[in-house]
Amino acid sequence: VDSGFPRSPRGALKLARALVAAVAFLCFAASRAPGAYTALAVMEAAITVLFFLLYLLRLDQKLSWFFWPLADVFNSVIAALFLLVVCLFAVIVKTNNGTLAGGV
């Protein structure tokens, strides 16, 4: 276990991303938003936590046949695009205050 990873900038950023996705999920779930909003927020939180655990447990060094930093960057770009689209839809539609808060 890499005990210094959560305090590193990369680890702190992953924890912040997971926390923001979890808060968006809670807002979407509390407002009974459509399933796509909540599903995307849950998927983003889960994938970010899995990458966090991958680096925390040093599995990236054990599974050296795969270039993990590239997969992490690819995941970040795709997640940012999906979250941008979903959040724009949530803000534009704003069926209630919970959906608007989750979109923001």
Contacts in CASP RR format, 6 or more apart in sequence:
PFRMAT RR
TARGET T0000
AUTHOR 0000-0000-0000
METHOD contacts of the structure
MODEL  1
VDSGFPRSPRGALKLARALVAAVAFLCFAASRAPGAYTALAVMEAAITVL
FFLLYLLRLDQKLSWFFWPLADVFNSVIAALFLLVVCLFAVIVKTNNGTL
AGGV
1 56 0 8 1.000
1 57 0 8 1.000
1 58 0 8 1.000
2 55 0 8 1.000
2 56 0 8 1.000
2 57 0 8 1.000
2 58 0 8 1.000
5 11 0 8 1.000
5 55 0 8 1.000
5 56 0 8 1.000
6 12 0 8 1.000
6 15 0 8 1.000
6 56 0 8 1.000
10 55 0 8 1.000
11 52 0 8 1.000
11 55 0 8 1.000
14 48 0 8 1.000
14 51 0 8 1.000
14 52 0 8 1.000
14 55 0 8 1.000
15 52 0 8 1.000
17 44 0 8 1.000
17 48 0 8 1.000
18 45 0 8 1.000
18 48 0 8 1.000
18 49 0 8 1.000
18 52 0 8 1.000
21 41 0 8 1.000
21 42 0 8 1.000
21 44 0 8 1.000
21 45 0 8 1.000
21 48 0 8 1.000
21 83 0 8 1.000
22 41 0 8 1.000
22 45 0 8 1.000
23 102 0 8 1.000
24 41 0 8 1.000
24 83 0 8 1.000
24 87 0 8 1.000
24 102 0 8 1.000
24 103 0 8 1.000
25 38 0 8 1.000
25 41 0 8 1.000
25 42 0 8 1.000
25 45 0 8 1.000
27 98 0 8 1.000
27 99 0 8 1.000
27 101 0 8 1.000
27 102 0 8 1.000
27 103 0 8 1.000
28 35 0 8 1.000
28 37 0 8 1.000
28 38 0 8 1.000
28 41 0 8 1.000
28 90 0 8 1.000
28 98 0 8 1.000
28 99 0 8 1.000
28 102 0 8 1.000
28 103 0 8 1.000
29 38 0 8 1.000
30 98 0 8 1.000
31 95 0 8 1.000
31 96 0 8 1.000
31 97 0 8 1.000
31 98 0 8 1.000
31 99 0 8 1.000
31 101 0 8 1.000
31 102 0 8 1.000
33 90 0 8 1.000
33 95 0 8 1.000
33 98 0 8 1.000
33 99 0 8 1.000
33 102 0 8 1.000
36 86 0 8 1.000
37 86 0 8 1.000
37 89 0 8 1.000
37 90 0 8 1.000
37 99 0 8 1.000
37 102 0 8 1.000
37 103 0 8 1.000
40 82 0 8 1.000
40 83 0 8 1.000
40 86 0 8 1.000
41 83 0 8 1.000
44 79 0 8 1.000
44 82 0 8 1.000
44 83 0 8 1.000
47 75 0 8 1.000
47 79 0 8 1.000
48 79 0 8 1.000
51 72 0 8 1.000
51 75 0 8 1.000
53 59 0 8 1.000
54 60 0 8 1.000
54 68 0 8 1.000
55 68 0 8 1.000
60 68 0 8 1.000
86 103 0 8 1.000
87 102 0 8 1.000
87 103 0 8 1.000
87 104 0 8 1.000
90 99 0 8 1.000
90 100 0 8 1.000
90 102 0 8 1.000
90 103 0 8 1.000
91 100 0 8 1.000
91 103 0 8 1.000
91 104 0 8 1.000
93 99 0 8 1.000
94 100 0 8 1.000
END
